[in-house]
Amino acid sequence: MRISAIEAGTAAPAEALGVVKTLMYRPELFGEPFSESLHVVMRGPSDWSPGERELFAGFTSLLNQCPF
């Protein structure tokens, strides 16, 4: 995904752009470290499958009225 498309709002729904811009805002904090932690949580060793974890994340977003 190109940064110019993200900034122009043509690459994703407007609601998702805030998340992408946050990741790009301070990459030393929100970029790589956050992505690595998220990968461990969503794909690391667990009693739950990756699909179950995605479902839990989606349901939590729904409860928090998150649009994506």
C-alpha positions in Angstrom: 0.0 0.0 0.0 1.5 3.3 -1.0 1.7 6.1 1.5 0.4 8.7 -1.0 -2.8 6.5 -1.5 -3.2 6.3 2.2 -2.8 10.0 2.8 -5.2 10.7 -0.1 -7.8 8.3 1.4 -8.1 6.2 -1.8 -6.5 3.0 -0.5 -8.7 2.1 2.5 -12.0 3.1 4.2 -11.7 6.4 6.0 -12.1 4.6 9.3 -9.0 2.5 8.8 -6.8 5.4 7.9 -6.4 6.6 11.5 -4.9 3.2 12.4 -2.5 3.3 9.5 -1.5 6.9 10.2 -0.9 6.1 13.8 1.5 3.3 12.8 3.3 5.7 10.5 3.3 8.6 13.0 6.0 7.2 15.3 7.3 4.0 13.7 9.8 3.5 16.5 6.9 3.0 18.9 3.8 2.1 16.9 5.4 0.6 13.8 7.8 -2.4 14.1 7.5 -3.0 17.9 3.7 -3.0 17.8 3.6 -5.2 14.7 6.0 -7.7 16.3 3.9 -7.8 19.5 0.7 -8.2 17.5 2.2 -11.1 15.5 3.2 -12.9 18.7 -0.3 -12.5 20.2 -2.2 -13.5 17.0 0.2 -16.2 15.6 2.3 -17.4 18.5 1.8 -20.5 20.6 -1.7 -20.7 22.1 -4.5 -23.1 22.9 -6.6 -21.1 20.4 -6.1 -21.3 16.6 -5.2 -18.1 14.7 -8.8 -18.1 13.3 -10.3 -18.2 16.8 -8.0 -15.3 17.9 -9.1 -13.3 14.8 -12.7 -14.0 15.7 -12.1 -12.8 19.3 -10.5 -9.7 18.0 -13.4 -9.0 15.6 -15.9 -9.5 18.3 -14.1 -7.2 20.7 -14.0 -4.6 18.0 -17.7 -5.0 17.6 -18.3 -4.5 21.3 -16.1 -1.4 21.2 -18.1 -0.1 18.3 -14.9 -0.1 16.1 -15.9 0.3 12.4 -13.3 -2.1 11.1 
